[in-house]
Amino acid sequence: MSDTFVWVAVFAILSAVINAAGIFAIIKYKKWAEKIKTYFICFAAGVLISTPLMLALPQALQKPLCGIYGGWRIYIHGVFQ
């Protein structure tokens, strides 16, 4: 077996265990989960939005300034249309 497969398998199993613990906690503390559900949703949305942006930021900073200029042109054109 390749070393990569072993690492992927280990992290997949670890993820499954952590998810199972989370599901158990939500079932056991149902009232608390209902009360704090909005915060969980906001946290998940923030993670889903910020992760791709953090991955794209280094590549965007390596581009010339004309890319930034073009982005502002599109924004201004959309605002003042």
C-alpha positions as CSV (number, residue, x, y, z in Angstrom):
1,M,0.0,0.0,0.0
2,S,1.2,3.5,-0.7
3,D,2.0,5.9,2.1
4,T,-0.6,8.4,0.7
5,F,-3.4,5.8,1.0
6,V,-2.5,5.1,4.6
7,W,-2.6,8.8,5.5
8,V,-6.0,9.3,3.7
9,A,-7.4,6.2,5.4
10,V,-6.2,7.4,8.9
11,F,-7.7,10.9,8.5
12,A,-11.0,9.5,7.1
13,I,-11.4,7.2,10.0
14,L,-10.5,10.0,12.4
15,S,-13.0,12.2,10.8
16,A,-15.7,9.5,11.0
17,V,-15.0,9.1,14.8
18,I,-15.2,12.9,15.4
19,N,-18.4,13.2,13.4
20,A,-20.0,10.3,15.3
21,A,-19.0,12.0,18.6
22,G,-20.6,15.3,17.4
23,I,-23.8,13.5,16.4
24,F,-24.0,11.8,19.7
25,A,-23.5,15.1,21.5
26,I,-26.3,16.7,19.5
27,I,-28.7,13.9,20.2
28,K,-27.9,13.8,23.9
29,Y,-28.1,17.6,24.4
30,K,-31.1,18.4,22.1
31,K,-32.3,21.5,23.9
32,W,-28.8,23.1,23.9
33,A,-28.4,22.2,20.2
34,E,-31.7,23.9,19.3
35,K,-30.7,27.0,21.2
36,I,-27.2,27.3,19.6
37,K,-28.1,26.0,16.1
38,T,-28.0,29.5,14.5
39,Y,-24.4,30.0,15.7
40,F,-23.4,26.6,14.2
41,I,-24.9,27.6,10.9
42,C,-23.1,30.9,10.9
43,F,-19.8,29.3,11.7
44,A,-20.2,26.7,8.9
45,A,-21.1,29.4,6.4
46,G,-18.1,31.4,7.4
47,V,-15.8,28.4,7.0
48,L,-17.3,27.5,3.6
49,I,-16.8,31.1,2.4
50,S,-13.4,31.8,3.8
51,T,-11.6,28.6,2.9
52,P,-11.7,29.1,-0.9
53,L,-10.8,32.7,-0.5
54,M,-7.7,31.9,1.6
55,L,-6.6,29.3,-0.9
56,A,-7.0,31.8,-3.8
57,L,-5.4,34.8,-2.1
58,P,-1.7,33.9,-2.7
59,Q,-2.4,33.4,-6.4
60,A,-4.3,36.6,-6.6
61,L,-1.4,38.6,-5.0
62,Q,1.0,37.2,-7.5
63,K,-1.0,38.7,-10.4
64,P,-0.2,42.1,-11.8
65,L,-2.2,45.2,-10.7
66,C,-4.2,45.2,-14.0
67,G,-6.3,42.3,-12.5
68,I,-7.2,44.5,-9.5
69,Y,-7.9,47.4,-11.9
70,G,-10.2,45.2,-13.9
71,G,-12.0,44.0,-10.8
72,W,-12.7,47.6,-9.7
73,R,-13.9,48.5,-13.2
74,I,-16.4,45.7,-13.1
75,Y,-17.6,46.7,-9.6
76,I,-17.9,50.4,-10.5
77,H,-19.7,49.6,-13.7
78,G,-22.2,47.4,-11.8
79,V,-22.8,50.1,-9.1
80,F,-23.3,53.1,-11.4
81,Q,-25.3,51.4,-14.2
